[in-house]
Amino acid sequence: MGIKKGSAEKELRDLRRKFNSLTPREVEVIKLISKGLSNKEIAESLNVALTTVKMHRGNAVDKLEVHSAAELTKALVSLGEAL
C-alpha cells in the first residue's frame, strides 16, 4: 500500500513541476479550456487570435503530457488549480 501512495505522490510532484513550467498565458488558456470554452471562445475572451490560443493550448498540452481536454481538466483538479 505504501508503494501506491509513494507513486501517487511522485506523480503529483511531477505534475506540479510540469505545471510550474507553463507560462502565465498557457495557464490562463488551460483554465478556460477546463471550464469548457472552445478555442474560439477563449480567443474572443482574451482578445487574441485563434491561432495564438491554439499555440498556447498545444504548448501546455505538450508540457503537461496530456492528450485531451478531459485529461487536462483532471490534471488541474489534481493540482487544485481548476476554477
N, C-alpha and C positions, 0 to 999 in steps of 0.2 A: 504494500500500500504506500509506503514511503517513496518508492520509486516513482509511482504515478504523480504524487504530489510534487516531488522534485522536478520531474519532467514538465509538469504544468507550469511550475514557477519559472523554469528556464525558458519555456515557450513565451510566457508573458514578458520576461525580461528582453528576449529577442524582439518581440513585437514592439515593446516600448522603445528599444534602440532604433528600430526601423521607423517608427512614428516620429521620433525626435529628429530624424534626418529630413523630414518633409519641410518644405518652405511654408511660410505663413499662408500664402495663397493656395498651395496644394491642400493644406488643412481646411481652409475655408471651402474649397470646392468639394472635398470628400464629405464634409459635414452636410453640405447641401444635397449631395447625392444620397446620403443616408436618410435624409428627410423625404426622399422620393422625387426630387426635382430632376427634370430632364436636362441634358446638356444645354438645350436652347433656353430653358427657363433660368438656368444658372447664368448663362451669358447675359441675359437680359437683366437679371438681378444684380450682377456685378458690373454691368455696363462694359463688358469686354466682348471681343469677337468669339464666335462659336469655336473657331479653331484654337483659340487660346485656352478655352475650357477643356477641349479635347486633349491638348498638350499637357495641362496640369493634371487632368484625370489619369492620363497614360503614365505620366511620371510617378504619380502617387501609387498607382496600381503596381507598377514595376518595383518601386521601393518597398512596398508592403508585401509583395509577392502574393497578391490575391488575384482572382480571376473573374470576379463578378461583383455587382453592387451588393448582393447578399453577403458575400464574404467580407467585403469592405465594411458593411454595417456591423457584422459580427465582430470584426476586429476593433472597431470603435467602441462597441459596447464592452468588450473585454477590457479595454483600456479606461473605460469610464468617460469617454470623450463624446459619446453620442448626445445629441441635444434633444 
